[in-house]
Amino acid sequence: MYPLFIFAAASGSLLLGTAVAVGFALAMAVPIGILGLLGRGAVARMAPVVNNYAVVGRVAGAALLVLGTLLLMTQPLIWLIDATHQLTGE
């Protein structure tokens, strides 16, 4: 949350900073509120996720590794695409 508050403070706009903070608060509160309104049935439906937490954690970790690799490869891929276009004359 700290980077969010730094962005809000550095934006130089009270309106933009407030909108960012409110948007984040809503994004965090809405799913929790929905689960609360649905009651125990919603919590019971989450049992498969909780029971398979190790699998969920591994899949999420793999997804983060793939996304991180793609972020690192962005500049080399752009260079490769530009070089290919120059070679083909497009």
C-alpha positions, 0 to 999 in steps of 0.5 A, spaced: 500 500 500 505 504 501 507 505 493 499 507 492 500 512 497 506 515 494 503 515 488 497 519 491 501 524 494 506 525 488 500 526 483 500 533 485 492 533 485 488 532 491 482 529 486 487 524 483 490 522 490 483 521 493 480 517 487 486 512 487 485 511 495 478 510 494 478 506 488 483 501 492 479 501 498 473 499 494 477 494 490 479 491 497 472 492 500 467 489 495 469 482 495 469 481 502 463 485 503 460 480 497 462 474 501 459 477 508 453 478 504 452 471 502 454 468 509 456 461 510 455 458 504 460 462 500 465 461 505 463 453 505 464 454 497 471 457 498 473 450 501 476 447 495 481 453 494 483 452 502 484 445 501 488 446 495 492 452 497 499 448 496 497 448 488 494 454 488 500 457 491 504 454 486 500 456 480 500 463 482 508 463 483 509 460 476 504 465 473 508 471 477 515 468 474 512 468 467 510 475 468 516 477 471 520 474 465 515 477 460 517 484 463 524 483 463 524 480 456 520 486 453 526 491 451 529 485 447 523 483 444 522 490 442 529 490 439 528 483 435 521 486 432 525 492 430 531 488 427 526 483 423 522 489 420 528 493 418 531 486 415 525 485 411 524 492 409 517 493 412 
